[in-house]
Amino acid sequence: MRMILLTACLLCVAGCDMMVAPWQLSDLRHKARQPVTCETGKDCDEKWARALQWVKRKSKLPIATQSGSLIKTAPSANLNSDPAFTITKAAAGDTTYRIDFAADCDDGFGCTPPILKLKASFVEFVTGTSQKIQ
């Protein structure tokens, strides 16, 4: 009985680190839903450089692939809650590109920090609405 209670307590504590406070959810969802777009040239070059800078600072996993249209870290493995990132840049028009964010981890309880927080941070930093990586 003690072992079951101890396990339940540990799961609750671990889960608390991955949760987002209810008052933050709406704001985070709004930020995370904002598309990241850029125009060919300086605008795309700057935003792509900021995307790379964000991944380098936030990822605990090494970058496995880096090009002008893909930034990808090594995958998360072995029940690891550290997220792996895939950032892509694809044409969305004649001179417009879209920069997309994806993250996942190999932990059934979720990533640490939560993907919603990470995506909101990514969008804010890459678009320049935040000058620091949160």
C-alpha positions in Angstrom: 0.0 0.0 0.0 2.8 2.4 0.8 4.5 1.7 -2.5 1.3 2.5 -4.4 0.8 5.7 -2.4 4.5 6.7 -3.0 4.2 6.0 -6.8 1.0 8.0 -7.0 2.6 11.0 -5.2 5.7 10.9 -7.5 3.4 10.8 -10.5 1.5 13.8 -9.2 4.7 15.8 -8.5 6.1 14.9 -12.0 2.9 15.9 -13.6 2.8 19.3 -11.9 6.0 20.3 -13.6 4.5 19.6 -17.0 1.2 21.4 -16.4 0.4 24.9 -17.5 -1.5 27.1 -15.1 -5.1 27.6 -16.2 -4.7 31.4 -16.4 -1.8 31.0 -18.8 -3.5 28.5 -21.2 -5.5 31.1 -23.2 -2.6 33.4 -23.7 -0.2 30.5 -24.6 -2.7 29.1 -27.1 -3.2 32.5 -28.7 0.6 33.0 -29.1 1.2 29.4 -30.3 -1.4 29.7 -33.0 0.2 32.7 -34.6 1.7 31.8 -38.0 5.4 32.6 -38.5 5.8 33.9 -42.1 8.5 35.9 -43.8 9.2 37.6 -47.1 12.1 36.4 -49.3 15.4 38.1 -48.5 16.4 39.9 -45.3 13.1 39.1 -43.5 13.4 35.4 -44.0 17.1 35.4 -43.4 16.6 37.1 -40.0 13.7 34.9 -38.9 15.5 31.7 -40.0 18.6 32.8 -38.0 16.4 33.5 -35.0 14.7 30.1 -35.3 18.2 28.4 -35.3 19.2 30.5 -32.3 16.0 29.5 -30.4 16.6 25.8 -31.1 20.3 26.0 -30.1 19.3 27.7 -26.8 16.3 25.6 -25.9 17.2 22.1 -27.1 19.0 19.7 -24.8 19.4 17.4 -27.8 22.1 18.1 -30.5 21.1 19.5 -33.9 21.2 16.6 -36.4 20.3 18.5 -39.6 20.6 22.1 -40.4 19.9 23.7 -43.9 18.2 26.7 -45.4 14.8 24.9 -45.0 15.2 22.4 -42.1 16.5 22.5 -38.5 16.1 19.1 -36.8 17.5 17.9 -33.5 18.3 14.3 -32.7 15.2 12.4 -31.6 14.1 12.1 -28.1 14.5 8.5 -26.9 14.3 6.1 -24.0 11.4 7.6 -22.2 13.1 11.0 -22.3 10.9 14.1 -21.6 13.4 16.4 -23.4 11.7 17.5 -26.6 13.1 17.0 -30.1 12.5 19.8 -32.5 11.8 20.0 -36.3 11.6 23.5 -37.8 10.8 23.8 -41.5 10.6 26.7 -44.0 8.4 26.2 -47.0 7.0 28.4 -49.7 3.6 29.8 -49.0 3.4 32.1 -52.0 5.6 33.7 -54.6 7.7 35.6 -52.1 6.3 34.4 -48.8 7.5 31.5 -46.7 6.0 29.8 -43.6 8.2 28.7 -40.8 6.6 25.7 -39.0 7.4 24.3 -35.5 7.1 20.7 -34.4 8.2 19.1 -31.2 7.8 15.7 -29.5 9.4 13.6 -26.9 9.5 9.9 -26.0 7.8 10.3 -22.6 4.2 9.1 -22.2 3.5 11.8 -19.6 4.5 14.6 -22.0 7.5 16.9 -22.7 9.3 19.1 -20.2 8.6 22.0 -20.7 5.2 21.5 -22.3 5.1 21.8 -26.1 2.5 24.6 -25.9 4.9 26.8 -23.9 7.7 25.9 -26.2 5.8 26.8 -29.3 4.6 30.1 -27.9 8.2 31.0 -26.9 9.4 30.0 -30.4 6.7 32.1 -32.2 7.4 35.2 -30.0 11.2 35.0 -30.4 11.2 34.3 -34.2 8.7 37.0 -35.0 10.5 39.5 -32.8 7.7 40.1 -30.4 10.0 39.0 -27.6 13.7 39.8 -27.6 14.7 37.0 -25.2 14.1 33.3 -25.3 11.7 32.3 -22.5 
